[in-house]
Amino acid sequence: MACTLVEKRSLQIRISLVSWYVHTWVGEDYQHTVHVLMPPLNMSTVTDSIIFGGIFSTEASSSIWSDRSRTAYYLLFESSLATVQGHLGIIPDKAAQAIKEKCNINRIDMEELGRETKQIGYPVLPVVRQIVRMVNAVEPGLGEWVHWGATTQDVTDTATVLQLRDTCKLVSKSLDNISAVLRVLCKAHASTPMAGRSNLQHAVPITFGFKMARLLSTFKRHQSRLAEILPRLLVVEFGGAAGTLSALSDTGLELQVQEELAKELNLGFPEIAWHTERDRIAEIGAFFALVTGTCAKLAMDVKLLMQTEVGEVSEPYSAHRGSSSTMPQKRNPISSVYITAMASTVRQLSASLFDAMVEDHERSTGPWEIEWIVLPQIATLTHSTLITTQELLEGLEVHPEVMAKNLHLTKGGIVSEAVMMRLANTIGRQVAHDLVYDLCRAAFLEDRPLIDLLNESEEIQKSGIEIAELERLCDPKNYLGLSEKMVYRVLEG
């Protein structure tokens, strides 16, 4: 039967979107390769949507958290465990070799895995059953050595750690890239004056570089936080039924198996089981909330600075991006909008990881599964937020001439503190404050420059301050404080 145009286009989309993604972690402590197939196209969540997937997730992060990738990590655990136990003589070497050979994601029947997971309630046992069946086909009974001394949570938690490891690699790279872009902006605008704002009102002058340097300093702290968190996070879980390694107690090699398994997976090993102590997972979730929160702070400022009445910066221009279907003049801050939405969602979802910490005894009845629901969304949204933030900063249009113009909107009011502090030396701070307050009010009501009212004021004339000094005080470029020095202190730190 001939396909309709719509059906042909749908098929083309499916073919073009299904691609292999290879993510490699290389480093002294992290060396791992996973081959991942993009998730199927019948998903309903925004992170897996054909329409919204490119906004609320990234191909790299979605691949890490796909069903295929998760299952590949289950297989990696089982293969590594068999390898270690074969080497130590706990299981027959031929069993270890057969298990390692069959632990290949391309050998797993994903449809069967889905059916059995729905029936059993967990995906690990169905995976183990398939491995056992394949290994038994090599030699009857050989498959009984699969999953030796392990339990479902050992496999699940270690796979989650490996997924988080790969996610953190993406996050770390994004933090580096964002910091690099911010460094460029800091240097370019270290001395570009603009209005600082307090409660959405003009405060005192700052520089745009100072504004960017505060963000750079924050992202540098995030880089430090991630470096501190990783050793606590990247730890294997292998303890058996209740975490005591009792199933291997007759071997006398329980701890050696654990340590060797950790080395095989390039992970650390814990001093004690952590299967119902979930601080590691909650901590990384809180970190993701912090990072995306910083991105949202930038997005908020961009949205406000991009208002028609302000116009000091613009998001990167791309034809029709952020345009309106009915108002041709519109150029909406669309990247900032998505950053705000994604960051808010990450904060809400990460809060549920703290609920997941409240686990009962040595195997929880529900809180653990919270992580299965929210971690994929948190991870993909976080990486997408960072990528969008990087793109926003890379193409950010800065308008120094508008910043300079806006500095004079208050007719000199933005430097009233400078005048007040100078007067305070002769007439006292509170008296100076009240005097300048009244003059600023008059400047607003009469639509006149503050400098003119200062020159006409009898109190100012009595203070002995020269007109030339008043004019210098009323120039916003002369009241930037340590803006520029602080920029370079961040850059050099």
N, C-alpha and C positions, 0 to 999 in steps of 0.2 A: 504494500500500500504506500502511495506517495505521501511524503511528509508535507505538512503545511509550512509556510514561511516561519510562523511562530515556533513550530516544533523544531525546525532546522536551526533557528537561532538559539533555542534553548539547549539543543545538543551541542552547538558550538561553544556556548558559555560553559557547559559542564566540562567539555574536553579541555578548554583553555584554563579552567580554574583548578582542575585536578593535576597537581604537580608534585614531584618529589622534592622534599626539602631536607638537606643534610646540615645538621648543626654539630659542630665539633668544638669541644672544650679542650683547650690545650694549655697546659701549665704544669708546674711541678706537682701540684696537689690535685689537679683536675685534668684528666685525660680520658675523654669518653666520646664516642661517636654514636649517634642515633639516626637511623633512616626513618623518616616520618612521611606518611601520606596525608595530604590535606584532608580534612574531615568531609563527610558527605554533604551534599547540598540541600538536604531536606530538613535542615535545622531551622528552628524558629527564634532563637535568641539573636540579639543584635550583633553579638561578637562573631557568630557564625553565618550571619545573613549575607547573601550576595550583594544586597543593596547597601547595608550599613557596615559590613564586616571590615572594609578598608578604612573606616573612620574609628570604630570602637575597638578594634583589635589590629594586630599586625600578623602577617603571614608567619613570621618567625615565632612569635609568642603563641599563636593559635596552634602551630604545629607541635610545640612542646607539650601542650595540654590536650592534644587530640586523643581519642580512644586508642589509636594505633601506637602513638608514642608511649602512652601510659602502659599499655600491654607490653611494648618492647622493653620497658624498664622492669616489669615483672619478670620477663624472660632473662634479662641481664642478671637480676638477683639470683634466680634459680640456677643459671649457668655458672655464675661466680661461686655460689655456695657449693655446687657439685664439684667444681674445679678444686676448691680449697679442701673439701672433705676427701676427694680422691687423692690429693697430694699427701694428706695427713694419714691416709689409710683407714679412714672412717667408713667410706663406701668403696666398693670395687672400682678400680681404675677404669675398667671398660664401661661401667655404668656412668662414671663421670664424663668419659669421652662421648658416649651416646647422648647423654643429657645436653652437653654443650652443643653437639651437632644439631639436635632437634629444637633447641631454644632459638628459633629464628622466626621473626615476626611474619615472614612470608608463608610459614607453614601453619599459622593459626587461622582457624575458621572463625572469622569475626561474627558471622551471623549466628553460629552455634554458641559462641561466647555470649552474645546478647541474650539469646533465649535462656541459657542456663543461669545467667546472672539474675535475670528477672525471677526465675524460679527459686534459686538458692538465696539470693539477696546480696551476694558478694561476688566480685569477678575473679578473685584469686583461685578459688577451688576449681572453677571451670577451666581456667588456664592450666592448672596442675593436671587435671584429668586429661587434657589434650596432650600434654607432654608425656604423661605416663603411657597413654595409648601409643604414641609414636615410638617411644623407647622400647616398649614391649614388643613392637613389631620388629625391632632389631634382634631381640632375644627375649623370649617369654620370661617374665618375672623381673627383668632388669629395670623396668620402670618403677618398681617398688622403692627404689632408692631416691626417687625425686622428692624434693622438699623435705629432706631428712632433718628432723629436729626443729623445723621452722613452723611458724604459724601465719595465719592470714595477715595479721597486723605487721609482722616483720616485713613482709613483701610490700604491703601497701605503703607503710611509712617510709621505707627506704626509697621506694619509687617516687614518693612525693618529695623527698629531700633532693633526689636527683633532678626532678622537674624544677624545683625551686633553684637549684644550682644553675641550671641552664638559663632560667629566667633572670637570675641575678647577674649573669654574665651580660645579658642584653641590657639590663638596667645600668650596670657599671659603664658599659660603652656609651650609653646615652648620656649619663652624667658627665663623662669626660667630654663628649661632643658639645653639650650645652655649656659647660664651663669654658671651653675653647672659644665659642661664639661670644659669650659674655665678656671674655678678656678683650676681644676685638672692640666690642662696643664701649667698654670702659676706657680703653686707650683713646678711641676716636672722640669720645665726648667727656673726657675728664674735666674739661673746663667749659663745657656748654651750659650756660645758665638757664635755669627754668624755675618755675614756681614750685616750691614745696607746698604740700597741701595737708591741712589738718581739719578733720570733720568736713571734708570736701570743700573747704575754704582755703584761700591763699594763706600760707603760714609765713615762711621766710624763704628767700632764694636758696636753691641748691644747684647742683649740676646734674645733668642727665647721667653722666658717668658715675656720680655718687649713687644714684638710684640703681644703676646696673651693678655696681660694686657690692651693694648690700645683698643682691640676689646671688652674685658670684660667691660671696662669703658663705651664704647659706648652702649652696650646692657643694662647696668644698667640705662643709660639715657633714653633708649627706654622704659624700665619698668616704669620709672618716668613719661614719656610723656603719656603713656597709662593710668596711674592712674589719670592724670590730665584731659585727654580727656573724659573719660567715663562719668563723671557727666554731661558734656555738650551734649554728644551724646545720652545717654539713657533717652530720654524724649518722652513722649507720644505726639501724634498729634491728637487733637480732637477739631475742631472748626466749623464744618459745612461748608456751601457753600462758605463763604468768610472768615472764621476764627473767626467770631464774636459770634458764638453760638446763632445766632438769632432764629433758629428753636425751641430752648428750652426757649426762653425769657418769655413765658407765665407761666413757672413753677417757676421762681425765684430761681431755683436750678442749673443754668447753670454751674457755677464754681464748685459747689459741685460734680456734675456729672463728670466733668473733673478730679478733684482731686481723687475721689473715683475710677475712671477708671484707673488712673495712679497707684494707690495702688494695685488694683486688678491684674495689669500686672507687678507689681514690677518695675515700671519706675518712673522717676521724672515727674513733670508737669511744663509746661512753663508759663512764665509770660504773654506771648502773642503768638498768632499763628505764626508758622514758615514755613508754607507750601510753600512759595516762597522765603524764606530766607534759602539757602541751605548750609550755612557755616558748619553746623554739619557734613554733609555727605562729603563735600570736605575736611574737616580737617582729618577725619579718613582715607580717601583715600591718603592724603598726608603722613599720619603716616605710612601707609602700604608701600608707596614708600620709605620712609626713612629706614624702617626696612629691606626691601629687598635690598636696596642699600648697607647697611652695610654687608649683606650676600654676595653680589656681590663683595665687596672689598676683603673680605676673599677669595672668589673663585678666583679672579684675582691673588692674591698673591700665592695661592696654585698652580695655573697653571704655574706661572713663576718659582716657586721653584721646581716644578716637572719636568722641562725641563731636557732632558738627560745631557746637559752640566752643570746643576746646581745640581739637585738630592738631595736637602736638606730635602724634605718631599715627601711623597707619599700618595695618596688617599688610603682608606681602601682596602685591597686586597679581591677580591671575584673572584672565577674561571671564567675566560672569560669576566669579567666586563671591559668594555673599550677596548676590544681587536679589532684587525683589521681583516677583512675578508681575507686579502692577506698578511699582514706583521705580522707573529706570535710573533715578539718581542715586539709589541706595547702594551703599557698600558696607554691608554688615560685618561686624567682627567675628566671622564664623569660626575661625580657629579657636579664638578665646571662648566662644560659646561652648564648643565641644570640650575644651580643656576643663571648663567650669563644671560641666555635667559629669564628665568622667571622674574627675577628682572627688566630687561630692559622693558619687556612687561607691568609689573605693573606700572612702571614709565610713560610709554606712555598712558596707560589707565587712570591712576589717573589724568592726565592733563585734560582729557575730563570732569572730575567732576567740574573743575573750569569753563568750558563752561556751565555746567548745572546750575551754580549759576546765570546766566544772564537770569532770568525768568521775563516774562511780567506780570505786575499787580498782581492780586490775584489768577490766575490760568494760568499756562504757556502753550504756544503752541509749545511744542517740547523739550525744554531743560530738563524737568523733566524725560522724557523717556530715556534720555542718561544714567541715573543711572540704569535703568532696564537692559540695555544692558551690561554695564561694571562692575557693582558691583559684580555679581556672579563670573566673571572671575578674578577680582582683589582679591577677598576673597580666592578663591580656589588656585590661583597661589601663594598668600602670604603664606598660610599655608603650601603648598607643598615646597616652598622655605625654610621655616624654618625647616621643617622636614628633608629635604635633607641636610641642613647645620648642623643640630644636628648629623645626621648619619655620615657626613664627619668628624666632629670634634671627635666624639666618637672613630672612627677607624683610625684617622690620624696617619700615620707612620712618626716619626721624626728621622732624621739621624744626630745625633750630630757629629759623626766622619767625615761626609762629610762637615758639617758646619765648623769644625775646619780646614779641608784641604783647603777649599775655602778661608778662611781668609788669606791664604798665596799666593793666586794667583797673587797678585800685587807686590810680592817681598818686602812687607813692606809698599807699598804705602798707604794701608788702614789706617795706623797710622801716616801718614805724618803730620796731624794736630797737633798731640801730640808733634812731634819734632819741628814743626814750633812755637808752643806756648811757648815751653821751650826756644828756641833760641830768641824769641821776647823779653824776659826779658833782654837780653844782647846786641843784635844788632838791635832791633826794629822790629816791626811786619812786615812791608812791605818788608824790606830787607830780613828778615827770610823767608817770603813767596816766594819771587823770587828765593832765594837760594835753598830752598827745592823743589820748582817746577822744577828747572833745574836738580836736582839730581834724582828726580822721573822719569823725562823724560829719563835720561841716564840709569837708572835702567831698564826701559822698553826696550830701544833700545839695550842695552848690555846684557839683560837677566841675570842681577846680583841682589843680595839682596841689598836693600837700606842701610842696616847697613854697608855693605862693603864700599859703596861710601861715607857714612857719615864719616867713620873712615879715609878715604883717603883725605877728603876735608880739605884744609888749613884753610878756613874760620871757619870750625867747630873746628879745633884744636886750633885756636886763641881764640875761645869763652870760652875755659876752661872747657867744659863739658867732664866728664870722659867717657871712653868707656863703663863701667858698666852701667852708667846711660843711655847712648844711647841704649844699648841692652834692658834695661828695657822699655824704651819708644817705642821700636820697637816690643814689644810683645803685640799682639792685646788683650790678656786677661787682660792686665793692663790698657786698655783704654775703659772701659765699662761705664764710667760716673756713673750716678745714676740709671742705668738700674734695678738692683736688688732691690734697695730701693723703686723705683717707683712701681715695681710689688707688693710689700707688702703694699704699701700705697693704691693701688687699692683694694687689697684683704681685707684690714682692714677697708676700707671706707664704 
